[in-house]
Amino acid sequence: MEILKKKKNLFMVENFAVPGTFHFRRLRSHLHLQPFPMEGGSLYSLLFLLLALAFVNSVHGQGTRQGFYSSTCPRAESIVKSAVQSHVKSDPTLAAGLLRMHFHDCFVQGCDGSVLISGANTEKTAFANLGLRGFEVVDDAKTQLEAACPGVVSCADILALAARDSVVLSGGLSYQVPTGRRDGRISQASDVSNLPAPFDSVDVQKQKFAAKGLDTQDLVTLLGAHTIGTAACQFFSNRLYNFTANGPDPSIDSSFLPQLQSLCPQNGDGSKRVALDTGSEKLFDLSYYNNLRKGRGILQSDQALWSDDSTQKIVQRYLGLIRGLLGLRFDVEFGKSMVKMGNIGLKTGTDGEIRKICSAIN
């Protein structure tokens, strides 16, 4: 109906992006509904309620949902899972790479697979994305999906599913991934500047997450993805030597500092990689938060979570340091925050496209 097309702003209803500001009174007049007296109310009221419910249901159908491909490509999730398993078995470090890539995709242009596009000045070429890994896994899954269900499954959904499967293969808890995203057609390196950075304070991180509809608990939870993976020395070596006038970052455990300095010598190879979760970089567990408590966080932005009261409390709840109803299970909350992040800036319905090749727009 024409009246529905006039409203272009968006708001969120549960896990769905839907058209906003809808006036049922104008719908009533548009349909020329007239009251019809009946016992206990009016036929008018009944019709009005049914139309409202029908509208809400149709709106929900325009967003992501679990089992989106159940009829159009029933094996979609199993195909992606198989591809991820095969590649991670050969190279376990790809699990962290795929998880990080999904994060970088969602924070720029929304979760639309724009980070996968190749070419000059695309997101992939931005400095913050030069270390991204796992593109071949997405390409492999896409090739298999195109053979089974041509033009059906988006690259954005492949990446979201691959991130979940990577968590599970690393020992984390599985979670349901709503699907139905479509692929974006825009990918610009200049848009990557709003990604959270390894030198950000907690306040800056909060601002960047809030801009995407994510709260402080989401921030602490999603940074928990650093329980797997590595970081290049160039992103934290500044903490090891002349961080202050007196030397290294005082928040680093003094007994841990020599180990980091040996891994990342002053004026050494900045591309050398170090585990983000010392002693447990391939296992999805609570070790990352324990390391923060001990002053053994690698990135400045990670260790800052223990220095800030608001974020430290959430870390303590994950570690079970706060008992009772205030306790939280990281593995459960991580899935919830991933689903929430996975709905940033959705392109659904007729927006965007379904790419034939993930590295290029159609």
Secondary structure, 3 states (H helix, E strand, C coil): CHHHHCCCCEEEECCEEEECCCCHHHHHHHCCCCCCEECCEEHHHHHHHHHHHHHHHHHHCCCCECCCCCCCCCCHHHHHHHHHHHHHHHCCCHHHHHHHHHHHHHCCCCCCCHHHCCCCCCHHHCHHHCCCCCHHHHHHHHHHHHHHCCCCCCHHHHHHHHHHHHHHHCCCCCCCCCECCCECCCCCHHHHHHCCCCCCCHHHHHHHHHCCCCCHHHHHHHHHHHHCCEEEHHHCHHHCCCCECCECCCCCCCCCHHHHHHHCCCCCCCCCEEECCCCCCCCCCCHHHHHHHCCCCCCHHHHHHHHCHHHHHHHHHHHCCCCHHHCCCHHHHHHHHHHHHCCCCCCCCCCCECCCECCECC
